[in-house]
Amino acid sequence: MQKKRTRLEIIRDLLEIIKKGREVKITPLIYKANLSNNSIKPYLAELLENKLIIDCGISGKKAFKIEKKGLGFLEEFNKMKLISDAYGLG
C-alpha cells in the first residue's frame, strides 16, 4: 500500500503537472494529480495566492500556467528531496 502524500508533495505534483502541460485545464489536472474537485481547490487557491501559478483561462475555462516562482519552488523542493533521501529521511 502506498503511503499518503504530504501537503508539499501534492503541491510539487501539481506544479510538475502544470509545468509539463504548459497550460493545463482543471479537469486533466484533477485526474493527473489524483485529487477530487473539492480537494484540489485549496491547493490551487494557495498556489495562485503565492504567485506560483497563474490562471490563464482558455476559452472561458480555468487553466493554469506555472510562474517563475513556481519553477524555483520545484527546483528547491527537488534538491531537498535528494538530500533527505540521501540521509535516509525520505
C-alpha positions, 0 to 999 in steps of 0.5 A: 500500500502506498503511503499518503502524500504530504501537503508539499508533495501534492503541491510539487505534483501539481506544479510538475503537472502544470509545468509539463502541460504548459497550460493545463485545464482543471479537469486533466489536472484533477485526474493527473494529480489524483485529487477530487474537485473539492480537494484540489481547490485549496491547493490551487487557491494557495498556489495562485495566492503565492504567485506560483501559478497563474490562471490563464483561462482558455476559452472561458475555462480555468487553466493554469500556467506555472510562474517563475516562482513556481519553477524555483519552488520545484527546483528547491523542493527537488534538491531537498528531496535528494538530500533527505533521501540521501540521509535516509529521511525520505 
